[in-house]
Amino acid sequence: MQLKHPEILWALLLLFIPIIIHLFQLRRFKKTPFTNVAMLQTVVIESRKSNTLKKWLLLLTRLLLLASIIIAFAQPFVANNDALREKETVIYLDNSFSMQAMNNGVNLLEKATQDLLKHIDNEQTINLFTNSNTYKGVSVKDIQNTLLSLPFTFKQLGLDDIVLKANTLFSQDRNSKKNLILISDFQNIMESENRDFITRNSTYLVPIKSDKLVNVSIDSVAIEDTNNEQLKLTVFLSGTNVFEPVPVSLFDGETLIAKSAADFNENQRTTLDFSIPNTGTIDGQLKLSDGGLSFDNQFYLNLDTKEKTKILSISDTVEPNNYLERLFGDEEFILSQYPLNALDYSLIDTQNFIILDNLASIPTGLSRILSVFKSNGGSLVVIPSETIDVQSYNQFLLQHFNTTVLHDLAVQKRITTISYDHPLYQNVFEKRIENFQYPQTNHYYKISSRAPSILSFDGNDPFLIGSSGFYFFTSSLKKEVCNFKGSSLIVPTFYNMALSGLQAPDLFHTLGKTNIVDIGIELGSENIVQVKNSENQFIPLQQSFPNKVRLTFEENPTTDGVYEVVNDEKVIRKISFNYPRNESELQYLDMENFQNVTLKESLGSLFELLEKESSITSYWKWFVIFALLFALVEVIIQKFVS
């Protein structure tokens, strides 16, 4: 038992006062003479014994009465150690799209919010955060309406990110009891590398489950030009527990142009093909209805007139390079080829991608102009000759990732390593190939560079390096030196390098990623472009270059749809954005494998546990009752004990 005010126990010393009075009372009896003293002697003795007993009973009763009052003021109680510590509570409430799943006709986010408001103390000060918002040091009643109207978001924090953010909301007081409560459906995408949750907090997990694990998702689309009049649009879909055909509709704006039904195989995957007119522009929207998650039931795509990428090839020879003509057709590219001695340097500013192909040296004037071209957002690739002027090359290469040519090696080397994660090869390979027929070279340059390797030889010497619009081959690509031109790698390599010079809008873009779009217009220094649709309008991050404007989309937009790029009230281009589909698969973490956490089935049982841990059993009322009882006993003794 513990006391809230233990210092009051010093008042127990007052118990000595009635004891002293009792032991040293000065009351004297008055003698009265009687005729027959012998007869009264026995009566006097018996009266004195009765008075002595009565006085001892009164003394004991008064001591207990006074002691009960003193102990009641000291407020005795019983509690564990955690109940006496100051409490800090941080709550994570998952509002990601997967919380759109239903439970008894209510989505999981709404159910979690209602349960939280029902069981938590409205006056309690907490820190609460979601995937998109943070509420620090607020009472529940202050944010009640906000919680009830929380929007869903495509942003999903992982468990590591959740714990890290929660730790920033706790104070630095080591004596306080810190409770971290995670309310979520705990999808697999939240997986943590460290399942032990080694933190200084008491962590509680409350999984909110759906009673209907059914969902169909439109994952992606691809388009193919079958003839001059028709295009084939392939739609990729995935599902969970789908056993019946699902109708899918294709709209151009508000006009329905095609409709089909998706049948899913055993792997719960399928594709649909739509034939659409090749009219040049389509503001496409795919729709379905499945009764599951709603965020992935529509998919936006935009087919617009594609700007051609301007490519300039500079070489030492007068004859054009046939392999470049095969790589860069007239449909997407405008290829110009010039020998170095006939090059008009003024052409460089109008290009998007420049190829230095087998130059023996790089003149100082060209080096200076190319550096300006690169800083203005252009892209270039350097392919050396088998014999080069190392000094002129190094003078130019030093400006890009501090690259220098050390010496050449006339040895046969196979290209054995592909950097699959490099931006140049993203979405190129379906899987990492081990038995690939790699190209080889019999002569290459040993280099020093801070640029990332894209392709490497056996032994890790780089064959192709670069990033952010600069690329350098360490070997000549002449067929006498290297057979890279005959490799299947040459097509995606040069194609993606060329596209980096003009980041034209894709068929669609995914929110939550950094999306870069180049638009081939010239803007004044004070002129800007805006991006808008019927519901949203914002100004994206933009850079103006001599021959284009580069738009970067990061935080905006926040909702999917087809957006217009507008300049001076004129629509320049349209861009489509879609939510990421990583929450569409209804796969959840195995909660039993977590360590150092407390798993609760519901918020009600969790707050019942927390209340029990924080409960304090007070006994001061009992001591008040005892005091009243002892007062009553004293009255009885005074009245009935003679």
Disulfide bonds with the S-S distance in Angstrom:
none
